[in-house]
Amino acid sequence: MILPLLVTALALAQAPFAPASGRVESISAGDAVVSFAWQEGDEEVAAQVRRVLPAAVRAAGRWGALPASLTLTVHPTHADLERATGRSGNPWMRAWARSGTVDLQSPRTWTRGRATDEALARILSHELTHCVLFEATGREWRARGVPYWFQEGMASFAAGEHHEVVHPDAVTRPGPFLRSDPRVAYGTADRAFRELLRQFGEPRVRRLLARLGEGQAFAVAFGDAMDASLAEFESELGRRLSAVAALD
């Protein structure tokens, strides 16, 4: 998967961006109603979003409920995306998820000038899965101490992404890798979440999300749901990834 489709980010809820000269419509997808905003010139992108959004909603819904009301905004350029999200200096960023909102740079202005339906469905699935996490944990999700690998790994898994590059240090210290090579941070998060599923199974992950929704800190919720220590899981994962790196 190419780098622009790997990258997303998390932030606290902000007011949705409204295009200055655009269109807004409502799309029903499952139990969610999506307020979809786009600008003139992106008619083909709008049609593509309508095609793939139901599948993206279903993929994200694997991990819980989406907000009953969502806003999806297509921004015509990367600069517009940065202004709307308040994020700059990340030229590879193509989308950004917040509580109940997803901002997307129009594929028309991606490097290739387009996206396949599969690629667009992946990136929307990824972002919407973040919205599921926000919905499960509430506005105070940052205070829960949710690890980066869980945030991004759950979204990556839901989107059906496949990553090759991992590093043991990125399990607990993703920051340096996000600045130097985001592929490592996202690849490690994906591997960590898949290992979590392999060891404990989906029902326990859903139980973990439920405990977060009850207000528990992530480490406490992890121990309750998995009957295991978060620190021990991350330590063992680091050892496994070190072994993988030694073989490469």
C-alpha positions as CSV (number, residue, x, y, z in Angstrom):
1,M,0.0,0.0,0.0
2,I,1.4,3.4,-1.0
3,L,2.3,5.8,1.8
4,P,-0.4,8.4,1.2
5,L,-3.0,5.7,1.9
6,L,-1.3,4.7,5.1
7,V,-1.4,7.9,6.9
8,T,-4.1,9.3,9.1
9,A,-4.1,11.1,12.4
10,L,-6.2,11.6,15.5
11,A,-7.4,14.9,17.0
12,L,-10.1,16.2,19.3
13,A,-13.4,17.2,17.9
14,Q,-13.5,20.5,16.0
15,A,-16.2,22.3,14.0
16,P,-16.7,20.7,10.6
17,F,-15.2,22.6,7.6
18,A,-17.8,23.9,5.2
19,P,-16.7,24.4,1.6
20,A,-17.0,28.0,0.5
21,S,-18.6,27.2,-2.8
22,G,-19.6,23.6,-2.5
23,R,-22.4,21.2,-2.0
24,V,-23.7,19.3,1.0
25,E,-25.8,16.2,0.9
26,S,-26.9,13.4,3.2
27,I,-25.9,9.8,2.6
28,S,-27.5,7.0,4.6
29,A,-25.0,4.1,5.3
30,G,-26.2,1.5,7.7
31,D,-27.3,3.2,10.9
32,A,-25.2,6.2,10.2
33,V,-26.2,9.4,8.4
34,V,-23.3,11.1,6.7
35,S,-23.3,14.8,5.9
36,F,-21.2,14.8,2.8
37,A,-19.6,18.1,1.6
38,W,-17.7,18.6,-1.6
39,Q,-16.9,21.4,-4.0
40,E,-17.6,21.9,-7.7
41,G,-15.0,20.2,-9.8
42,D,-15.1,17.0,-7.7
43,E,-18.3,15.5,-9.2
44,E,-16.4,12.3,-10.1
45,V,-14.9,12.0,-6.6
46,A,-18.4,12.6,-5.1
47,A,-19.8,9.8,-7.2
48,Q,-16.9,7.5,-6.1
49,V,-17.5,8.3,-2.4
50,R,-21.2,7.4,-2.8
51,R,-20.2,4.1,-4.2
52,V,-17.6,3.0,-1.6
53,L,-18.9,4.7,1.6
54,P,-21.4,1.9,2.5
55,A,-18.6,-0.7,2.4
56,A,-16.3,1.6,4.4
57,V,-19.0,2.0,7.1
58,R,-19.5,-1.7,7.3
59,A,-15.7,-2.3,7.7
60,A,-15.5,0.3,10.5
61,G,-18.6,-1.0,12.2
62,R,-16.9,-4.3,12.9
63,W,-15.5,-2.7,16.1
64,G,-18.5,-0.9,17.3
65,A,-21.0,1.9,16.6
66,L,-20.2,4.9,14.6
67,P,-21.7,8.3,15.7
68,A,-25.3,8.6,14.6
69,S,-24.3,11.7,12.7
70,L,-21.0,12.0,10.7
71,T,-19.5,14.7,8.6
72,L,-17.3,13.8,5.6
73,T,-15.7,16.7,3.8
74,V,-13.7,16.5,0.6
75,H,-11.1,19.3,0.3
76,P,-9.9,20.2,-3.2
77,T,-6.2,20.6,-2.3
78,H,-3.7,19.5,0.3
79,A,-3.4,23.1,1.5
80,D,-7.2,23.1,2.1
81,L,-6.9,19.9,4.0
82,E,-4.2,21.4,6.2
83,R,-6.2,24.5,6.9
84,A,-9.3,22.5,7.8
85,T,-7.4,20.2,10.2
86,G,-4.8,22.6,11.6
87,R,-2.1,20.1,10.6
88,S,0.9,21.2,8.4
89,G,4.2,19.9,7.4
90,N,2.9,16.4,6.4
91,P,2.8,16.4,2.6
92,W,1.9,12.7,2.6
93,M,-1.3,13.2,4.7
94,R,-4.4,12.5,2.7
95,A,-7.0,12.3,5.5
96,W,-7.7,13.2,9.1
97,A,-10.3,11.7,11.5
98,R,-11.9,13.5,14.4
99,S,-14.8,12.8,16.6
100,G,-17.7,12.5,14.2
101,T,-15.8,14.1,11.3
102,V,-13.5,12.9,8.5
103,D,-11.6,15.3,6.2
104,L,-10.3,14.0,2.9
105,Q,-8.0,15.5,0.3
106,S,-9.7,15.1,-3.1
107,P,-8.0,12.1,-4.9
108,R,-8.1,14.4,-7.9
109,T,-5.1,16.3,-6.3
110,W,-3.2,13.2,-5.1
111,T,0.1,12.4,-6.8
112,R,-1.6,10.1,-9.2
113,G,-4.5,12.4,-9.7
114,R,-7.0,9.7,-8.8
115,A,-7.8,6.7,-6.5
116,T,-9.3,3.4,-7.3
117,D,-12.5,2.5,-5.6
118,E,-10.6,-0.1,-3.5
119,A,-8.0,2.5,-2.4
120,L,-10.7,5.1,-1.5
121,A,-12.7,2.5,0.4
122,R,-9.5,1.6,2.4
123,I,-8.7,5.1,3.5
124,L,-12.4,5.8,4.4
125,S,-12.6,2.6,6.3
126,H,-9.4,3.5,8.2
127,E,-10.7,7.0,9.1
128,L,-14.1,5.8,10.1
129,T,-12.6,3.2,12.4
130,H,-11.0,6.1,14.3
131,C,-14.5,7.6,14.6
132,V,-15.7,4.3,16.1
133,L,-12.9,4.5,18.7
134,F,-13.8,8.1,19.5
135,E,-17.4,7.0,19.9
136,A,-16.5,4.2,22.2
137,T,-14.2,6.2,24.4
138,G,-15.8,9.6,24.4
139,R,-14.2,13.0,24.3
140,E,-11.7,12.0,27.0
141,W,-10.1,9.3,24.9
142,R,-6.6,10.9,25.2
143,A,-6.9,10.6,29.0
144,R,-7.5,6.9,28.6
145,G,-3.9,6.4,27.5
146,V,-4.8,4.5,24.3
147,P,-1.5,3.4,22.7
148,Y,-0.7,4.6,19.2
149,W,-0.4,0.9,18.1
150,F,-3.9,0.2,19.1
151,Q,-5.4,3.4,17.5
152,E,-3.7,2.9,14.2
153,G,-3.6,-0.9,14.3
154,M,-7.3,-1.3,14.7
155,A,-7.9,1.2,11.8
156,S,-5.3,-0.5,9.6
157,F,-6.8,-4.0,10.2
158,A,-10.4,-2.8,9.5
159,A,-9.2,-1.2,6.3
160,G,-7.5,-4.4,5.2
161,E,-4.1,-2.7,4.8
162,H,-0.9,-4.7,4.5
163,H,2.4,-3.4,5.8
164,E,5.9,-4.8,5.5
165,V,8.1,-2.5,7.6
166,V,8.2,-2.9,11.4
167,H,10.5,-2.0,14.3
168,P,10.4,-3.1,17.9
169,D,11.0,0.4,19.3
170,A,7.9,1.7,17.5
171,V,5.7,-0.3,19.7
172,T,6.1,2.1,22.6
173,R,7.9,5.0,21.0
174,P,6.2,5.7,17.6
175,G,7.0,9.4,17.6
176,P,10.5,9.3,16.2
177,F,9.4,7.0,13.4
178,L,6.4,9.2,12.5
179,R,8.9,12.0,11.9
180,S,11.5,10.0,10.1
181,D,9.6,7.1,8.3
182,P,5.9,6.9,9.0
183,R,5.7,3.5,7.3
184,V,7.5,2.0,10.3
185,A,5.1,3.5,12.8
186,Y,2.0,2.3,10.8
187,G,3.5,-1.0,10.0
188,T,4.3,-1.7,13.6
189,A,0.9,-0.7,14.8
190,D,-0.7,-3.0,12.2
191,R,1.5,-5.9,13.4
192,A,0.8,-5.2,17.0
193,F,-3.0,-5.2,16.6
194,R,-2.9,-8.4,14.5
195,E,-0.9,-10.0,17.3
196,L,-3.4,-8.9,19.8
197,L,-6.2,-10.6,17.8
198,R,-4.1,-13.7,17.3
199,Q,-3.5,-14.1,21.1
200,F,-6.8,-13.0,22.5
201,G,-9.5,-12.9,19.8
202,E,-12.1,-10.3,18.7
203,P,-14.5,-10.7,21.7
204,R,-11.9,-9.6,24.1
205,V,-11.0,-6.6,22.0
206,R,-14.6,-5.6,22.0
207,R,-14.6,-6.1,25.8
208,L,-11.6,-3.8,26.0
209,L,-13.4,-1.1,24.0
210,A,-16.4,-1.5,26.3
211,R,-14.2,-1.0,29.4
212,L,-12.7,2.1,27.8
213,G,-16.3,3.4,27.3
214,E,-16.9,2.9,31.0
215,G,-14.0,5.3,31.7
216,Q,-11.2,2.9,32.5
217,A,-7.6,3.7,31.5
218,F,-6.3,1.6,28.7
219,A,-3.8,-0.3,30.8
220,V,-6.5,-1.2,33.3
221,A,-9.1,-2.1,30.6
222,F,-6.5,-4.2,28.9
223,G,-5.8,-6.2,32.0
224,D,-9.5,-6.6,32.7
225,A,-10.4,-7.7,29.1
226,M,-7.4,-9.8,28.3
227,D,-6.5,-11.1,31.8
228,A,-2.9,-10.1,30.9
229,S,-0.6,-7.2,31.4
230,L,-0.3,-4.5,28.8
231,A,3.4,-4.0,29.6
232,E,4.1,-7.7,29.2
233,F,2.2,-7.9,25.9
234,E,4.2,-4.9,24.5
235,S,7.5,-6.3,25.8
236,E,6.9,-9.7,24.3
237,L,5.8,-8.1,21.0
238,G,9.0,-6.1,21.0
239,R,11.0,-9.3,21.4
240,R,9.1,-10.9,18.5
241,L,9.8,-7.9,16.3
242,S,13.4,-7.9,17.2
243,A,13.7,-11.5,16.1
244,V,11.9,-10.7,12.8
245,A,14.3,-7.8,12.2
246,A,17.3,-10.0,12.9
247,L,16.2,-12.4,10.1
248,D,15.8,-9.6,7.5
